[in-house]
Amino acid sequence: MRIAVAATPHLAIPTLDWLLQSEHDLVRVFTTAPKPSGRGARMTRSDVAQWCEEKKVTCIEISSISDFTSLLEDLDCVVVIAFGMLLPQNLLDIPQYGFINLHFSALPRWRGAAPVQRAIENGDAHLGATVFSLDAGMDTGPIYRTELFERDPEMRSSEALDFLAGQGVALIATTLKDIESSVAPTVQNVDGASTARKLSKDEALINWNETARVIQQKVLAFYPNPIARTIFRGDILKITRARAAVDSNYQLVPGEVASTKSSLFIGTSDGSLEILSVIPQGKSEMGASDWARGMRVEPGERCG
């Protein structure tokens, strides 16, 4: 088939690599136009655009929906992976077999912008990946393939997304065979549908009155962006790894900090959370115990 891909982040690269060496013809790639990023607000091309440049694949950088005009009629199918734009139905209907979307949840659970992050934050036992026929709704189209994976309770969102991006290649490959064999997708069951809203910095601020498990899941879910955080001595302290303390000798009130030569603990509503690594304001990531020694944390000091 004559295939295009519409994608922006590095999560699409495993599928792009596979398509490039597959029996399909990767005609072109659509990605979002460069956006300012970082402190200097430099215009940065997407990971997918950089991949296309390296592989000598035609790349169209999209600023608005109108940029698609006349670029879809020669295609059999468009594969979408975290593209970042909602497309109208009149565009979705142009390729012979429409658009298919690789989404990182077991739909209809976790429709929306941050499915993996919300699954981890919620403590779901499984992660999922689904390939479905894109329609004008928010992840509501009929489903070709879904697969569930047991969630590693220590896996952060960044690692989980990379894992699912790799697993998704086989789902895309099988779906394209389904399409060629005239296998029809199955209409989504609306029962159990949930929305995975975009993460915000405001909700990344830790409430130490919650349980250790809830806070640990937030730390896992919010990495690498926006990263769970607290306030210590007036500065932001980002927490990048943590685990519920087992048999801790410390009886700490919520937000209270205690440290040893090799460990850092912060109190929660039901025990202590062991902090493993942090990013202090204006600094790079480091071990939490190293940070605590450098700060000379005093008994009774509190976060939040």
N, C-alpha and C positions, 0 to 999 in steps of 0.2 A: 504493500500500500504506500501511497504518497502521504507522508506524515509531516506535520509540523508540531512543535512543542511550544507552549506558552508557559513560561516559568521565570522566576526571579532569583531565589536563593540557591545555595550550593546543594540543597536537598534534591534538586532535579538532576544533578550530574550523574549519579549512577544510572538513571534511565537514559540520559543522553548518550553516555558511553555505550550502553547496550544497543540503542537504536542505530548508532553510527556503524556498528559492525554486524547488524542484523540483516535479514533479507529485505527489510523495508527501506524505503527511500526517504531519508531525513531531508526534506526539501528546504525548510527554513525554521528559524527559531524566533519567537516573539519574547521580548522581555520588557520590563518597565524602564522608562528613560532614567538617566542618571539623576540622583538627588543629592543635595548637600548633606554631608555627614561629618561628625567629629567636631573638635573645637574650632578648627579653621573653616568649617562649613565647605569643605572641598567637594566638588562634584565627583561622585564615585560611581563608576559603572557597576552593574550587578555582577554577581558571581557567574551567572549564566552568560552574560555578554563577554566576560573575560574568557570563559571556556570556548565560546564560539570563535573568538579571535585566535586562540591557540590552535583550534582544530580546523580552522579555515571553513567554518560553516556560516552560511548567510544568517545574519542577525538583524532583526528589525526592532528598534527601541521605540516602544509605544508610550506616547504622552497622553493620548485620549482615545476613546473608542473609535473615533472617525479614522484613526490611523490604520485600521484594519481594512478599510475600503479597498476592494480589488485584490486583496492578498489571500483570500480564502477559497476562491472558486476553483482553483486547480488542485485542491487537496481532497484526500479521502477522509482524513480524520485529524483532529488536533488533540494532542495530549496535554492536559493542564496539570501543573504541579505548583501550588503556592504562587500563583501569578499575581494576585493582589488587586484584581479588578473584577467587578461583576459585569457580565456581558449580557446584552439584550438578546431575546429569543431570535430576532431576525438575523443576527450574526451567527448564532449557534446552529441555525438550520442550513447554512450555506454549504459546508463540506458534506460529501455524500453520506458519511456516517456520523456527522456531528462532532461534538467535543466529548472526550472522556476525561474524568478528573480523578487523580490519585489523591485521596484524602486520608489523613492520618488519624482515623478513628473507625470503630465499627458502627457505621451509620445504622439507625438514626441518632445514636448517642453522640453527643458532642459535635453538633453542627456549628460551624463558625470559625473564627480566626485563630483560636488557640486550643485545639482539641487535645493535644498531648499534655500541655501544661495544666489544663483543667482536670484531665484524668488523673494526673499525678497528685495535684493539689487535693483532689477528692479522695485519694487513696484507693482508686480502682484496682482490682486484682489483675486486670488484663489491659493491654493496649491493643489497638486494632489498626488495620489499613483497609480501605475500601476503594474500588474503582467503580465509578458510576457514570451514567450518561448525564452530562451537564444540562441543566435547564436554567431558567431565569431566576429561580429561587435560591435561597441560601442552603446549598448542599441537600437539596430535596429531590434530585433526579433519581430515576430507576437504577438499580444496582446490578452490575455484572458479577463482581467478585468481592468477597470479604474474608479477611483472615484475622484471627485473634492470637495474641502472644502473651504468655504469662509475664507480668511486670516484675522486673528486678527491683526490690524495694529500696535499693541504694542508687538506682539510676536516675540521673538528673535529666531535665528536659533536653538538653543539648545532645546527650548520648542516646536518649530514646528516639529523638528525631532522626539522627544518623542511622540508627538501627532500622527504623521503619522505612527510611528512604532506600536502603539496600534491599530489604524484603519486598518492597513495592515493585521492583523490577520484574519479578516473576509474575506478579498480578497483572501488570501492564501487558507483558508478553502473552499471557493466557487470554486476556480480554481481547487483544487484537485477533487472536485465532478464533475466539468466539464470534467476533464481528464478521470475520471472513466466512464463518460457517453458518451465518444467519441466526445465531443464538440471541434471543431477545433478553434484555435486562428485566429484572423483577421490580415492580413498583415498591417503593419504600413503605414499610409499616410505620405509621406515625406513633404507635405505642412506644414509650420509652425515649422519645425524642428529647434532647436537651441542647442547650445553647452554650457554646464555649466562647464567651466574650473576650475581647482583647485585654491583655494584662495592662495594668496601670501602675505608675510609681506610687500612687497613694496607697493602694492595697498591698504593696510590697513592704510597707512599714509594719514591722512585727508588733503584735499585741502580746506581751509576755503573760497576760492573764489567760491566754488560751493554753491548751494542753501541749506537752512536749511533742506528741505525735503530730498534731495539727501544724505546729510550727516547723517541725522537720520536713513535712510534706510541702510546705510553702517554700522552704529553702531549696528543695529539690526542683519544684515546679518553676520557680522564678529565675533559674539559672539557664542561660547566661544573660537574660534581659527580662525585667529591669533589675534583677537580683534583690533578694530579701535583705532588709536593712533595719538598723536600729540607730539610736542616738546615744553616744557615750561622750561625756564631758563636752557636750555642745556640738560635736562633729558627727558626721554620718559614718557608720561602720557597716559595711556590707558583709553579709555572712554567706559564704559560698559552699560550705560543707558542714553538716552537723548530724548528730545522732542522739537519740534518747539515752541518757546515762543509765547504766545498769549497776545497781548496788552502790550508788554514789554515797560517800560519807557526808555530803553537804546537804543540809536542809535549808534551802534558799527560798526567800520570798520571790514572787514574780519580778523578773528584771534584775535581781541581785546577781553580782558577778563574783566568782571565786576562782582562783588559779593555783596550780602547782607548777613544778618545774616542767612538766610535760603535758599538762591538760588545762583547759579552760571550761568552766561551767557557768551557765546562766539559769536562774530559777524560772520555772513556769508554774501554771496553776496546779500541776500534779506531779512535780518532781523537777529534776534538773535536765537541761539539754547540754550535751557536750559539744562545744564548738571546735571544729577541726581546722577550718581555714577561713580567712577573712581578707577583705580589701579595705584598709583604712583610707580615710579621705585623703585624696591626693597622692596615694601610694599604690604599689603593685600588690598582687595577691601574695599572702604569706601564711605560714602556720599560725594558728590562733595562739598557741602557747608562746611563740616568739613575739607576737604582738603584745601579749599581756606582760611579758618580762620587760619589753621596751617601754611600756606605759607605766610600769610599776603599779599595777592595779592594787588598790587598797581594800582591805576587808570592809564589806558593807556598801561598797559603791554599786550603783545601779545603772542599767540601761533604760532608755525610753524617756 
